[in-house]
Amino acid sequence: MHDDQRRIAFEILYAEHAAPLYRFALRLCGNREDAEDLAAEALAQAYRRLDGYRGDSSHRTWLCSIVLNQLRMKARKRRVEVDPLEQVRQVATSLGHEDVELAEAICGLSEPLRQAFLLVKGEGLTHAEAAKVLRVPVGTMYFRVSAAVRQLRSSLNPVVADKDPAREAPCKP
Amino acid sequence: MQAMNCETVQDLLARYASGELSPKQSADIKGHLDDCADCREALLFHRHLDGRLGGVPVPPDILREMVLRTIETAPRRRPLLTRLFGDPLMKRIMISTTAVTVCAAAALVVLPRTADATTPAATLKAMRAALAGAVQTGELTLSASVSAEGKVTVSGTLDGQPLPPDVPLHVEVQHTGKLYDIKITAEFAPENYSTVRFGKDHSTLELIPKGTPDHKFEVALDPKTQKPKSWTCFDRVGGAWKAVGHYSYQPKAADKSSVDDSKPIMAHVKILVNPGQNASIRMTQKS
């Protein structure tokens, strides 16, 4: 690939993936600086492998994997101090209309549920793709996403908390 | 079809909303939703969430510079060996692997090897090959003598000790006047035995020649050389096996020359017998 071709390919890559990757990273870590680092590293790695870039959905899955791997490495290297209020504020900036209520509910999810939820509902990966990213069985992913949505529903609409479908309540037409 | 309950439906709603279910499952859920306000509300929440999560923040301008800087300053990929040996974990693995390899190699050299053969037939074949090698080196000798009356007697020694009578020596004699042409073949082919099996603990090979169900012998093989180190003959007396002869040997080191174990162990010699005299000759295997 010539330099001009690589430059154009980089522009396409950046235009297509920079914003969603930054959003994903920001929602994951709730810290703007860390989100920038994670997104920059993922995009740089993607650029180095431009020759193999097929532009299909697998690339998105792969980029999300890089972000998550980088996040794990960061967590291993240093203890990540999280300011809950700042985390909610930053996650809210990634949501439409700075939705603080939803941001607070997302930050209240456990890490496995939050990661599964953000990959599937936030980034639009299929359950199978998200399972590959998190290296868990797809059945685990079904459970995590479903559990995350239930918890969010309970948090955002407390009335729902009383409606436990497991009780086999008769359906209302 | 069993109707779906609300819990099952709500577990499937994420996949229903993203179109990941089969047409049949989707139709079942749609049927349930038509009749269930709670699940319709849950689906509405899913769609509502999708709308609220869809926002895409504009990445900060600095991100572009950071990506380019990361690309430019990225260390050149180190050669494979440097990557492997430079990694602390890999160093530990290499050190421990090397230690294990050295120990295993030392064990192979120091400890007696077990027989390579794992089945009785393969063990018999290995012994046959080892004996063929012993003939070549003179460790196993086959001798024939002819009396003045023309009677041919054949015997053998291994490590200077007499071969047991069970060693199947096949003798073929032709003579023209005083010249005797003698071929001796020691055959340990599996087809000559009705039973070939391991004895206790695989330490011996038990052989019952065809046609002699009341006679057997057990051979203990040297694990290194596969040559017999002891040979015990048994006769069945009153239903029980009784040892009737025992021979033991001190096998020399394994012969390193290649031995074609597909050929019979055979000796061939011509003896000139003078009237009134015995003639005896020791033979080794001819190739």
Contacts between the chains, C-beta under 8 A, distances in Angstrom:
chain1	res1	chain2	res2	distance
A	14	B	64	6.6
A	14	B	67	7.0
A	18	B	59	5.1
A	18	B	63	6.2
A	18	B	64	7.4
A	18	B	67	7.7
A	19	B	56	4.8
A	19	B	57	6.9
A	19	B	58	6.7
A	19	B	59	5.3
A	20	B	56	6.3
A	22	B	57	6.7
A	22	B	59	4.1
A	22	B	60	7.9
A	22	B	63	6.2
A	23	B	55	7.8
A	23	B	56	5.7
A	23	B	57	5.6
A	26	B	57	6.9
A	32	B	60	7.7
A	36	B	59	7.9
A	36	B	60	6.5
A	36	B	62	6.6
A	36	B	63	5.6
A	36	B	66	6.0
A	37	B	66	7.4
A	39	B	59	6.9
A	39	B	63	6.1
A	39	B	67	8.0
A	40	B	63	6.0
A	40	B	66	3.8
A	40	B	67	4.8
A	40	B	69	7.9
A	40	B	70	5.2
A	41	B	70	6.1
A	43	B	63	8.0
A	43	B	67	4.5
A	43	B	70	7.9
A	44	B	67	5.3
A	44	B	70	3.8
A	44	B	71	4.8
A	44	B	74	6.5
A	47	B	67	7.1
A	47	B	71	5.5
A	48	B	71	7.0
A	48	B	74	7.1
A	93	B	57	5.9
A	94	B	55	6.5
A	94	B	57	5.0
A	95	B	52	6.0
A	95	B	53	6.7
A	95	B	55	5.3
A	96	B	51	7.3
A	96	B	52	5.8
A	96	B	54	6.5
A	96	B	55	3.7
A	97	B	55	7.8
A	99	B	52	5.5
A	102	B	49	7.8
A	102	B	52	5.4
A	102	B	53	7.8
A	120	B	14	6.6
A	120	B	18	7.5
A	121	B	14	7.1
A	121	B	49	6.0
A	121	B	50	6.7
A	121	B	53	5.8
A	122	B	53	5.0
A	124	B	18	7.5
A	126	B	18	6.9
A	126	B	20	5.7
A	127	B	14	7.5
A	127	B	15	6.4
A	127	B	20	6.3
A	142	B	11	7.0
A	142	B	14	7.8
A	142	B	15	7.3
A	143	B	11	8.0
A	145	B	14	4.9
A	146	B	10	7.2
A	146	B	11	4.7
A	146	B	13	7.8
A	146	B	14	6.1
A	149	B	13	7.6
A	149	B	14	6.2
A	149	B	45	7.4
A	149	B	46	6.6
A	149	B	49	7.0
A	150	B	10	7.3
A	152	B	49	7.0
A	153	B	42	7.1
A	153	B	45	5.2
A	157	B	45	7.5
A	160	B	41	8.0
A	160	B	45	7.9
A	163	B	38	6.1
A	165	B	5	7.2
A	165	B	6	3.7
A	165	B	7	4.3
A	165	B	9	7.9
A	165	B	10	5.5
A	165	B	38	6.9
A	165	B	39	7.9
A	166	B	7	5.0
A	168	B	5	5.8
A	168	B	6	7.4
A	168	B	7	7.7
A	169	B	6	7.0
A	169	B	38	7.3
A	171	B	6	6.6
A	171	B	32	7.7
A	171	B	35	5.6
A	171	B	36	3.7
A	171	B	37	7.2
A	171	B	38	6.6
A	171	B	39	7.4
A	172	B	36	6.8
A	172	B	37	4.0
A	172	B	38	6.1
A	173	B	35	5.6
A	173	B	36	7.5
A	173	B	37	6.5
